[in-house]
Amino acid sequence: MITYYSLGFAVFAPLLGALLGTVCRKRVVILGLNLVAAGSLAGALVVEPVWLEASRLVVAAGGAVTVPSVSAIALYLYPEQRPRALAFVLTGL
């Protein structure tokens, strides 16, 4: 399951970043967190491994959208403490 998440994150991050690059960061973060919640809920409810793998891909898409957006927001809000802000955000990854 970790492999599916990692591959999904690696594929979805540049694709969704390009598609959602002009959208408001707040909306992108909300979309990403909703994807993570939906994928996690689906993963908890499924029985077959194929659907569990699909749910991990949905969670990966949410993470691929959320992490860069939250990193950009943190760097914008705390320009004098950039390393610390980025480290705080990426600790959750």
Backbone bond lengths (Angstrom), bond angles and torsions (degrees), N, CA, C in turn:
res aa  C-N    CA-C-N  psi(-1)  N-CA   C-N-CA  omega(-1)  CA-C   N-CA-C  phi
1 M - - - 1.445 - - 1.534 111.06 -
2 I 1.322 115.68 -32.16 1.459 119.24 178.29 1.528 110.14 -65.86
3 T 1.317 116.25 -37.41 1.459 120.32 179.55 1.523 110.64 -64.57
4 Y 1.325 117.63 -42.59 1.462 120.42 178.29 1.529 110.70 -61.99
5 Y 1.316 116.44 -42.50 1.462 119.74 178.59 1.530 110.41 -63.20
6 S 1.318 116.79 -46.80 1.472 120.75 -177.40 1.525 111.77 -62.93
7 L 1.324 116.59 -45.43 1.464 119.72 178.49 1.520 111.45 -65.68
8 G 1.322 115.89 -41.37 1.460 119.23 177.76 1.516 112.41 -62.02
9 F 1.322 116.36 -42.25 1.465 120.97 178.12 1.521 110.34 -61.99
10 A 1.334 116.08 -44.23 1.464 120.50 -178.43 1.525 112.34 -65.66
11 V 1.311 116.95 -33.90 1.470 120.51 -179.81 1.523 111.23 -81.70
12 F 1.325 116.27 -44.19 1.464 119.96 -173.80 1.528 113.60 -75.54
13 A 1.316 118.42 -29.76 1.471 119.99 -176.06 1.521 112.74 -57.98
14 P 1.328 120.08 -51.90 1.470 117.27 179.42 1.522 113.24 -71.51
15 L 1.331 117.12 -35.71 1.469 119.74 -178.92 1.530 111.72 -66.37
16 L 1.315 115.90 -51.60 1.462 119.30 -178.78 1.524 111.40 -71.65
17 G 1.317 116.98 -30.10 1.462 120.03 175.23 1.514 111.38 -62.41
18 A 1.322 116.43 -40.67 1.465 120.46 178.48 1.525 111.32 -70.67
19 L 1.326 116.50 -38.87 1.465 119.87 -179.09 1.524 112.95 -71.30
20 L 1.316 116.81 -35.20 1.461 121.09 -174.42 1.527 112.85 -106.25
21 G 1.314 117.11 16.39 1.459 121.29 -176.53 1.512 115.06 -63.71
22 T 1.315 118.09 -27.96 1.464 120.80 -177.87 1.526 113.17 -98.97
23 V 1.319 116.92 -1.51 1.464 121.30 -178.63 1.525 109.13 -83.69
24 C 1.311 117.31 148.36 1.462 123.72 178.10 1.537 110.17 -54.19
25 R 1.324 116.65 132.63 1.471 121.70 -177.42 1.529 112.34 -57.94
26 K 1.316 116.35 -36.17 1.462 119.59 -179.90 1.526 110.39 -61.79
27 R 1.308 116.69 -43.71 1.466 120.53 178.97 1.525 111.44 -67.06
28 V 1.322 116.38 -36.43 1.461 120.33 179.42 1.524 110.45 -66.18
29 V 1.317 117.04 -41.80 1.468 120.51 178.46 1.528 110.35 -64.86
30 I 1.314 117.33 -42.54 1.470 120.50 178.21 1.526 110.49 -62.54
31 L 1.339 117.05 -43.09 1.462 120.81 177.25 1.523 110.63 -61.05
32 G 1.321 116.93 -46.27 1.459 120.46 -179.37 1.524 112.89 -62.36
33 L 1.312 116.73 -42.91 1.466 119.57 179.43 1.523 111.70 -67.83
34 N 1.326 116.66 -34.24 1.469 119.77 175.07 1.527 111.19 -66.20
35 L 1.326 117.21 -38.51 1.464 120.24 176.38 1.525 111.23 -64.36
36 V 1.319 116.60 -41.97 1.470 120.20 177.91 1.530 110.31 -62.38
37 A 1.323 117.10 -44.55 1.468 120.69 -179.81 1.524 111.16 -64.85
38 A 1.329 117.36 -44.63 1.470 120.76 -179.26 1.527 111.08 -65.19
39 G 1.324 116.70 -43.25 1.462 119.38 178.84 1.516 112.59 -65.95
40 S 1.311 116.73 -37.80 1.471 120.19 178.28 1.522 111.38 -67.73
41 L 1.316 116.26 -42.01 1.464 119.65 177.48 1.518 110.79 -64.59
42 A 1.320 117.12 -43.68 1.461 120.26 178.07 1.524 111.00 -62.09
43 G 1.323 116.81 -40.55 1.460 120.55 178.78 1.518 112.91 -63.80
44 A 1.321 116.41 -31.98 1.466 120.08 179.00 1.525 112.07 -75.65
45 L 1.330 116.84 -23.72 1.460 120.13 -174.18 1.524 114.53 -99.42
46 V 1.324 117.96 -16.71 1.466 119.57 -175.18 1.515 111.34 -79.19
47 V 1.334 114.35 159.68 1.454 120.66 -179.29 1.532 110.96 -112.46
48 E 1.322 116.20 -36.92 1.453 120.27 -175.27 1.530 111.54 -90.01
49 P 1.322 117.23 143.35 1.468 121.25 -177.50 1.529 113.90 -60.71
50 V 1.319 117.75 -32.05 1.468 120.00 -179.66 1.526 110.65 -61.69
51 W 1.309 116.60 -41.64 1.464 120.40 -179.75 1.521 111.43 -73.06
52 L 1.324 116.20 -30.75 1.462 119.40 175.43 1.531 110.07 -66.02
53 E 1.325 116.59 -40.63 1.459 120.52 176.94 1.525 110.98 -63.49
54 A 1.334 116.44 -40.68 1.470 120.46 177.89 1.530 110.75 -64.52
55 S 1.320 116.58 -38.79 1.463 119.18 179.31 1.524 111.00 -66.34
56 R 1.326 117.32 -34.29 1.471 120.28 176.82 1.523 111.12 -66.18
57 L 1.332 117.05 -33.22 1.459 120.40 176.58 1.527 111.39 -68.45
58 V 1.332 116.70 -35.74 1.469 120.04 176.24 1.529 109.91 -65.96
59 V 1.323 116.96 -42.24 1.470 120.77 177.11 1.527 110.25 -63.18
60 A 1.319 116.83 -39.47 1.468 120.62 178.74 1.526 110.72 -64.22
61 A 1.324 117.00 -40.02 1.472 119.83 177.53 1.522 110.02 -62.84
62 G 1.316 117.42 -40.92 1.457 120.46 177.38 1.512 112.24 -63.91
63 G 1.314 116.59 -41.95 1.462 120.30 177.94 1.519 112.06 -67.08
64 A 1.318 115.84 -37.88 1.462 120.57 -179.98 1.523 112.11 -66.72
65 V 1.309 116.50 -24.20 1.471 120.93 177.59 1.528 110.05 -88.37
66 T 1.316 116.76 -40.29 1.455 121.47 -172.23 1.530 113.47 -74.10
67 V 1.316 117.69 -48.48 1.470 121.21 -172.53 1.532 112.80 -59.88
68 P 1.338 120.13 -49.05 1.468 117.89 178.89 1.527 113.24 -64.98
69 S 1.324 116.44 -35.87 1.462 119.50 -179.54 1.523 111.56 -67.94
70 V 1.318 116.73 -44.60 1.457 120.34 179.22 1.529 110.32 -66.87
71 S 1.326 117.18 -35.62 1.468 120.26 176.66 1.521 110.77 -63.05
72 A 1.322 116.35 -43.73 1.467 120.18 178.97 1.524 111.33 -64.50
73 I 1.315 116.60 -39.51 1.468 120.52 178.97 1.537 110.11 -64.99
74 A 1.333 116.29 -44.24 1.473 119.86 -179.32 1.522 111.09 -63.59
75 L 1.318 117.24 -40.95 1.460 120.15 179.00 1.521 111.81 -66.98
76 Y 1.311 116.84 -33.10 1.460 120.67 178.02 1.529 111.53 -72.28
77 L 1.335 116.44 -40.45 1.462 120.22 -176.56 1.527 113.20 -74.85
78 Y 1.320 116.81 -30.25 1.466 120.67 -176.91 1.526 110.58 -126.34
79 P 1.323 117.96 67.49 1.475 119.37 -176.56 1.531 113.04 -65.87
80 E 1.321 117.35 -27.51 1.460 119.26 -179.14 1.526 112.20 -79.77
81 Q 1.321 117.62 -15.85 1.469 121.94 -179.51 1.524 110.43 -124.11
82 R 1.304 117.39 44.88 1.469 121.39 -175.11 1.529 113.80 -56.21
83 P 1.323 119.56 -49.75 1.473 118.09 -178.63 1.525 112.75 -60.61
84 R 1.314 115.93 -41.24 1.461 119.97 -178.98 1.532 111.31 -67.71
85 A 1.333 116.54 -42.41 1.472 120.49 179.80 1.534 110.58 -63.73
86 L 1.315 116.68 -43.95 1.458 120.40 179.82 1.518 111.18 -66.91
87 A 1.323 118.02 -39.63 1.454 121.20 177.78 1.527 111.11 -63.55
88 F 1.330 116.36 -38.23 1.464 120.60 178.87 1.516 110.79 -64.20
89 V 1.327 117.05 -44.55 1.466 120.90 -179.40 1.529 110.62 -66.22
90 L 1.316 117.21 -45.90 1.461 120.82 -175.06 1.522 113.14 -75.24
91 T 1.323 118.03 -13.00 1.458 120.16 174.09 1.524 110.17 -62.92
92 G 1.315 116.76 -34.37 1.460 120.51 178.85 1.520 114.11 -71.89
93 L 1.315 116.36 -19.39 1.470 119.46 -178.97 1.518 109.32 -70.01
